[in-house]
Amino acid sequence: MTWEGLWDLDQYEIGFGNSPIVACGMSAPEGWGRWTCESEVKLSIPRSDLGRYDVAVIIELMPHIHSSKLKSQHVEISHMGVPVAKWELSDTWYRLRGFTIKKEFLLGRSQIDLNMTLPNAESPKELGVNDDERKLGIAIYRVWIASIPHESDLSVRINELGSRFVGVESRKTWDRKHLEGFWSRFAAGPKVLDIGFSSYGDARVVPILPGSIGVDIDYPGYDGRHLPFDDGSQDAVYSSHCLEHIADPLGIIQDWYRVTRIGGHIIIAVPSRDLYERRRRPPSLWNQEHLRMYSCASLLAEIESALEPNSFKVRYLSENDEMFDYSRSPEAPPYGNYEITVVIEKIATPEWRLID
């Protein structure tokens, strides 16, 4: 795994017995990770080079919340009495959260000792969910420790993890893309469109990046087919879990291409047929508005049908099954990541054409 700007990266899967992390106030491993089950939790994480560099700590976690009775989970973290993080967590999926610890607070130590306070943790029994009496706060799946060997804006980027409340599917991978440099590579520039960004109706949802424009069907001048933007005016177009709902996908892809500048990117994410749908053809069991089902091959074929050869190039293609539960039958709702993401770059079309 490569995360831009970090090195000496150690990963710990806290949900498994071979993890060197010593945890107090947490459950035994269950599902993906371990739950904090007390209001005060301690984590001791070994590290051999402490004191030489500032250290980044990145935690993959999910809060225990209830839609009406407990809307967010408050978490405060300190190291050796020094506050390092204060979070208000309201996501219903695992997000990355991070903070940095200055090297002067790590001198002479062989481990990082984190004290975690969860003042509003409640038990499922208190919330009326089930008979579990444990005060569940957050589920932790993985922890990463990494050196930061030089001065940079990395601490700022780490502190931004988990803070952007984008669409529900985009939230699953936004943080990892942020750390991997995906956004800075493929959505660089001030003019980025996020197509269909708030389709789930959550008023808290914001467009994919700061400064980007969210476009829904009610956007001024948009008729659902032709974007009200000039040719070549945008640095990037992003669309997550939208294309499968559109009756004329080729026309839509062509319009996204039209508004993108030469050298700009079109980022398309769709649910994987083999992971989300787990059936070969419509109708979808989980979303009756899905008109098509996509594999990597069919998504690329659709793009190739929409655009002229040598007018674009594929720069990224991924089928993400991280945390996907393969044990569930096709009759049960899918759990985990089930997304295909493709990025194409718009290039200047040469004067010559393919030979027949």
C-alpha positions in Angstrom: 0.0 0.0 0.0 1.3 3.4 -0.9 0.1 6.5 0.8 1.5 9.7 -0.6 4.0 11.4 1.7 4.2 8.6 4.3 6.9 6.0 4.8 7.8 3.2 7.2 4.1 2.4 7.2 3.0 -0.3 9.7 -0.5 -1.8 9.5 -2.3 -3.5 12.3 -5.5 -5.4 12.0 -6.9 -5.0 15.5 -9.6 -7.6 15.0 -7.2 -10.5 14.9 -5.3 -12.3 17.6 -1.9 -11.8 16.1 -2.1 -8.0 16.4 0.7 -6.5 18.6 -1.6 -3.8 19.8 -2.5 -4.1 23.5 -6.0 -2.8 24.1 -7.9 -2.2 27.3 -11.6 -1.5 27.4 -12.3 -3.3 24.1 -14.3 -6.3 23.1 -12.9 -9.6 21.7 -12.6 -9.7 17.9 -15.9 -9.8 16.2 -16.8 -9.3 12.5 -14.6 -6.5 11.2 -12.6 -5.3 14.2 -13.2 -4.8 17.9 -15.7 -2.5 19.7 -14.7 -0.2 22.5 -17.0 -1.3 25.3 -16.1 1.2 28.1 -16.0 5.0 28.3 -12.2 4.9 28.8 -10.0 2.9 26.4 -6.3 2.5 26.2 -4.3 1.4 23.1 -0.6 0.6 23.2 1.0 0.4 19.8 4.7 -0.7 19.4 7.0 1.2 17.2 10.8 1.0 16.9 11.9 4.4 15.6 10.0 6.7 17.9 11.6 10.1 18.5 13.3 10.4 15.2 10.3 11.7 13.2 6.8 13.0 13.7 4.4 10.1 13.5 1.0 9.8 11.8 -1.6 7.6 13.4 -4.5 6.6 11.1 -7.5 4.6 12.5 -10.2 2.9 10.4 -13.3 3.1 12.5 -17.1 3.2 12.6 -19.2 4.7 15.4 -22.1 3.1 17.3 -25.0 5.4 16.6 -28.7 5.3 16.4 -30.7 7.3 13.8 -32.9 9.1 16.4 -31.5 8.4 19.9 -27.7 8.7 19.3 -26.9 10.7 16.2 -23.1 11.0 16.7 -20.3 9.6 18.8 -17.9 11.9 20.6 -14.3 10.7 20.8 -11.3 12.4 22.5 -7.8 11.0 22.2 -4.6 11.9 24.1 -1.0 10.7 24.2 0.9 11.0 27.5 -1.7 13.5 28.6 -1.4 15.6 25.5 -4.6 16.0 23.4 -4.1 14.8 19.8 -7.6 14.4 18.4 -11.2 15.3 19.0 -13.8 13.8 16.7 -17.6 13.9 16.3 -18.5 10.7 14.3 -21.8 10.3 12.5 -21.0 8.0 9.6 -22.6 4.6 9.3 -19.6 3.1 7.5 -15.9 2.7 8.3 -14.0 5.9 7.7 -10.3 6.8 8.2 -9.5 9.3 10.9 -6.0 10.5 11.7 -3.7 12.7 13.7 0.0 13.4 14.2 2.2 13.2 17.3 5.3 15.4 17.4 8.6 13.5 17.8 9.5 15.3 21.0 6.6 13.6 22.7 7.9 10.2 21.6 11.6 10.4 22.6 12.8 7.4 24.6 9.6 5.4 24.1 9.1 2.1 22.4 5.3 2.3 22.0 2.6 4.9 21.4 0.1 5.0 24.3 -3.3 6.4 23.4 -6.0 7.2 25.9 -9.4 7.3 24.3 -12.5 8.9 26.0 -16.0 8.2 24.7 -18.3 10.2 27.0 -21.6 9.5 25.2 -21.1 5.8 24.5 -24.4 3.9 25.1 -25.3 0.3 25.1 -27.6 -1.2 22.4 -29.9 -2.2 25.3 -30.1 1.4 26.5 -31.0 2.5 22.9 -33.6 -0.3 22.6 -31.8 -2.1 19.8 -31.1 -5.4 21.5 -30.1 -6.9 24.9 -26.3 -6.1 24.6 -25.4 -4.2 27.8 -21.9 -3.1 26.7 -21.3 0.6 26.2 -20.3 0.5 22.6 -18.5 3.6 21.2 -16.6 2.8 18.1 -15.5 -0.3 16.1 -11.9 -0.2 15.1 -10.8 -2.4 12.2 -7.2 -1.3 11.3 -4.6 1.1 12.6 -1.7 2.4 10.6 1.5 4.1 12.0 3.8 6.0 9.7 6.8 8.3 9.9 6.6 11.8 8.5 10.2 12.4 7.5 10.0 16.0 6.4 8.0 19.2 6.8 4.9 19.2 4.5 1.2 19.7 4.4 0.7 16.1 5.3 -0.4 16.8 8.8 -3.2 18.9 7.4 -4.3 16.2 5.0 -4.3 13.6 7.8 -6.4 15.8 10.0 -8.9 16.1 7.1 -9.6 12.4 7.0 -13.2 11.4 7.6 -14.3 15.0 7.7 -15.9 15.4 4.3 -19.5 14.2 4.3 -19.8 13.2 0.6 -22.4 10.8 -0.9 -22.9 7.5 1.0 -21.0 5.4 -1.6 -18.2 7.9 -2.1 -17.6 8.1 1.6 -16.5 4.4 1.6 -13.3 5.3 -0.4 -12.9 9.1 -0.1 -10.4 9.0 2.7 -8.2 6.3 1.1 -8.2 8.2 -2.2 -7.3 11.4 -0.3 -4.2 9.7 1.2 -3.2 7.9 -2.0 -3.2 11.2 -3.9 -6.1 10.0 -6.2 -7.9 13.3 -5.9 -4.8 15.5 -6.5 -3.9 13.4 -9.5 -7.3 13.0 -11.3 -9.3 16.0 -9.9 -6.7 18.6 -9.9 -7.8 22.1 -10.8 -10.6 24.4 -9.4 -13.4 23.3 -11.8 -14.8 19.9 -10.8 -18.4 18.7 -11.4 -20.0 16.1 -9.1 -22.9 14.7 -11.0 -25.8 13.3 -9.0 -24.0 14.1 -5.7 -27.0 14.3 -3.4 -29.3 11.6 -4.9 -29.9 10.0 -1.5 -31.6 13.1 -0.2 -29.3 13.7 2.8 -29.0 17.5 3.3 -25.6 17.0 4.9 -24.1 15.7 1.7 -21.6 18.0 0.0 -19.9 17.7 -3.4 -16.8 15.5 -3.7 -14.1 18.2 -3.2 -14.0 21.7 -1.7 -14.9 24.1 -4.4 -16.5 21.5 -6.7 -20.0 22.0 -8.0 -22.7 19.5 -7.2 -25.1 18.9 -10.1 -28.4 17.2 -9.6 -31.5 17.2 -11.8 -32.7 20.4 -10.2 -29.5 22.3 -11.0 -30.3 25.6 -12.9 -30.2 25.0 -16.6 -29.7 21.3 -16.4 -32.2 19.1 -18.2 -30.7 15.7 -17.2 -28.9 15.3 -20.5 -26.9 18.4 -21.3 -24.8 20.1 -18.7 -25.1 23.9 -18.6 -21.3 24.4 -19.0 -19.2 25.4 -21.9 -17.2 22.9 -24.0 -13.8 22.1 -22.4 -14.6 24.3 -19.3 -14.1 21.7 -16.6 -10.9 20.2 -15.1 -12.8 17.0 -14.1 -16.2 15.4 -14.0 -17.0 12.9 -11.2 -20.1 10.7 -11.0 -20.7 8.0 -8.4 -23.4 5.4 -8.7 -25.3 7.5 -11.2 -24.7 6.0 -14.6 -26.6 2.8 -14.0 -29.8 4.9 -13.5 -29.5 6.7 -16.9 -31.5 5.6 -19.9 -29.0 7.1 -22.4 -25.6 6.4 -21.0 -23.7 7.0 -24.2 -25.2 10.4 -24.6 -24.4 11.3 -21.0 -20.8 10.1 -21.3 -20.4 12.2 -24.4 -21.7 15.3 -22.6 -19.3 14.7 -19.7 -16.6 14.4 -22.2 -17.7 17.6 -24.0 -17.4 19.8 -20.9 -14.0 18.3 -19.9 -10.9 20.1 -21.0 -8.0 18.4 -22.8 -5.9 16.8 -20.1 -8.8 16.7 -17.7 -10.4 13.5 -16.3 -13.8 11.8 -16.1 -14.2 9.7 -13.0 -17.0 7.2 -13.1 -18.0 4.8 -10.2 -20.7 2.2 -10.6 -21.8 -0.8 -8.5 -20.2 -4.0 -9.6 -22.5 -6.5 -11.1 -20.6 -9.4 -9.6 -20.5 -7.9 -6.1 -23.5 -5.7 -5.6 -26.0 -7.4 -7.8 -24.6 -10.9 -7.8 -26.8 -11.8 -10.8 -26.2 -11.6 -14.6 -29.0 -9.2 -15.7 -31.7 -6.9 -14.4 -33.9 -6.4 -12.5 -31.8 -5.5 -9.5 -32.9 -7.0 -6.2 -31.5 -4.0 -4.2 -32.4 -1.0 -6.4 -35.3 -1.1 -8.8 -34.0 2.1 -10.5 -30.9 0.3 -11.8 -31.3 0.0 -15.6 -28.0 -1.8 -16.3 -25.5 -3.9 -14.4 -21.8 -3.3 -14.9 -18.6 -5.4 -15.0 -15.3 -3.8 -15.7 -15.5 -5.0 -19.3 -19.0 -3.7 -19.9 -18.2 -0.3 -18.4 -15.2 0.1 -20.6 -17.2 -1.1 -23.6 -19.8 1.5 -23.0 -17.2 4.2 -22.8 -15.6 3.0 -26.0 -19.0 3.0 -27.7 -19.6 6.6 -26.6 -16.3 8.1 -27.6 -14.0 8.1 -30.6 -10.8 6.0 -30.4 -7.8 8.1 -29.4 -9.9 10.8 -28.0 -9.4 9.4 -24.5 -7.1 7.1 -22.6 -7.9 4.9 -19.5 -5.7 6.0 -16.6 -7.2 4.0 -13.8 -9.4 1.0 -13.3 -10.3 -0.7 -10.0 -12.9 -3.2 -8.7 -13.0 -2.6 -5.0 -14.1 -5.6 -2.8 -12.5 -4.4 0.4 -14.4 -5.7 3.4 -16.9 -7.3 1.1 -18.7 -10.3 2.7 -18.5 -13.1 0.2 -20.2 -15.4 2.6 -23.6 -13.7 2.1 -25.9 -15.4 -0.4 -27.2 -13.5 -3.5 -30.6 -13.3 -1.8 -29.1 -11.2 1.1 -28.1 -7.5 0.8 -24.4 -7.0 0.0 -22.1 -5.8 2.7 -18.8 -4.0 2.1 -17.2 -2.3 -0.9 -18.6 -3.3 -4.3 -17.6 -0.5 -6.6 -15.9 -0.3 -10.0 -14.1 2.9 -10.6 -12.6 4.0 -14.0 -10.8 7.2 -14.8 -10.3 8.4 -18.4 -8.3 11.3 -19.6 -9.5 13.5 -22.4 -6.7 13.8 -25.0 -6.3 15.8 -28.1 -7.6 13.6 -31.0 -5.0 13.2 -33.7 -5.8 14.1 -37.3 -5.4 10.5 -38.4 -8.0 7.8 -37.7 -7.8 4.1 -37.2 -7.4 2.1 -40.4 -10.3 -0.1 -41.4 
